[in-house]
Amino acid sequence: MAPIRIALIGLSASAKVSWASDAHLPYLLSERGRSQYKLVALLNSSVKAAEAAKQEYNLDPSIKAYGDPQDLATDPDIDLVVVNTRVDVHFPTVEPSIHAGKAVYIEWPLTENLERALELTKGRDLSDSMIGLQGRVTPIILRIKEILAAGTIGQVYNSEIKAHGSLMQNDSLPESLTYFADRKVGGHPINIHYGHMIDYVHEVLGDWEDFDSKMQTQRPVLNVTGADGSVIGTVATDVPDFLTVHGTLRSGKADIVPGALLSVTFRGGQPFKGQPGLTWSINGSKGELVITAPGPYLMSGDSYNGPVNIHLHDHSTDQVQNLKWDWEEYQKELGIRARSVAEMYERYARWVEGGRGEVEKGYEFPRVGDAVELMKEFDKLYRQHSPQW
């Protein structure tokens, strides 16, 4: 198979966040990645910025530098466009490429709100696409699905989750991320942290049959911190930092009893000192699983700066054991942030090589259509908080 030719949008020499460089570039530049993909173009806010990124990351000088999304869209030598910008920039940067019929890989959230997502996808076949909900393909989630499928805990009665944002302080934002306090931008902890978490929970247990939610803004004004960590100002926020969701699960994925309940509590900021940032229990007829981690971001990053465990309480023996899981060997050669993204690329390349037909069982990957469905769930969530949201 000829390498899939990639254009990266948002790989910047001066980016406020480093997802493109930390999560995508390491795989694409690895020997394994280069055997299946070829980075051929960058799109930034200007051609000058794209050229600066090439210099910053020592990329091949032959890589094209673009500053206009339309120019990128008309380039016939690009097979896959990968979007890593701030959420509210997703639409204007990728829409021309979608309109031109190119395959796309867009990081989650798809757009800043459901209305924009529907506008982006209306009337378009986006089966040849990926959405950055990498939690679905991360090894610990695959392991949990395997345990449930084996009947280890029997039928699932209910599940409870207590999660904390963990990646930031509960009372402040760094100056570079003050847009996290503006819900209109769409890139904030509810959409990003809770969004990734609830998606991999759905992957394991299934979607909501129905749910009710409540949100609270505990701190309407946040401190703004400079590069040295000192407070340099404040910012008002209209993004809730406490969320509870309770509802029934729809059957279809795990073996669940009718009316099985899921209860989720998500809070911004750190957990109680010494406690996990994520505690997820799945209670069954024969036993219970408890998953613990430093945070809910199981697909990457700071949620792996401590132990990430799956413990089983077998009700028949009353014994508790740690059920092992591990990264694939090729993933261990990459940084934590790149590992699940790499698996997305691996599965997509396998699908392309297989002729782009039915996805091989066991090698599924999330597509843009999945993101639209999740955004419909979020639209309902927000409207329960405020009809004007």
Salt bridges, closest charged atoms under 4 A:
ASP22 OD2 - ARG337 NH1 3.08
GLU51 OE1 - LYS54 NZ 3.34
ASP75 OD2 - LYS64 NZ 2.91
ASP77 OD1 - ARG5 NH1 3.52
ASP77 OD2 - LYS64 NZ 3.57
ASP79 OD2 - ARG5 NE 2.94
ASP88 OD2 - ARG86 NH2 2.73
GLU95 OE2 - ARG124 NH2 2.79
GLU107 OE2 - HIS24 NE2 2.75
GLU112 OE2 - ARG116 NE 3.41
GLU119 OE1 - ARG116 NH1 3.67
ASP128 OD2 - ARG356 NH1 2.54
GLU146 OE1 - ARG143 NH1 2.68
ASP182 OD1 - LYS184 NZ 3.17
ASP199 OD2 - ARG136 NE 2.80
GLU203 OE2 - LYS145 NZ 2.68
GLU203 OE1 - LYS253 NZ 3.05
ASP207 OD1 - HIS202 ND1 3.88
GLU209 OE1 - ARG250 NE 3.71
ASP210 OD1 - LYS380 NZ 2.70
ASP238 OD2 - ARG183 NE 3.67
ASP318 OD1 - HIS313 NE2 2.88
ASP326 OD2 - LYS332 NZ 2.75
GLU329 OE2 - LYS332 NZ 3.09
GLU343 OE2 - ARG347 NE 2.84
GLU346 OE1 - ARG32 NH2 2.98
GLU360 OE1 - ARG350 NE 2.82
ASP370 OD2 - ARG136 NH1 3.68
GLU373 OE2 - LYS376 NZ 3.30
GLU377 OE1 - HIS202 NE2 2.79
ASP379 OD2 - ARG383 NE 2.95
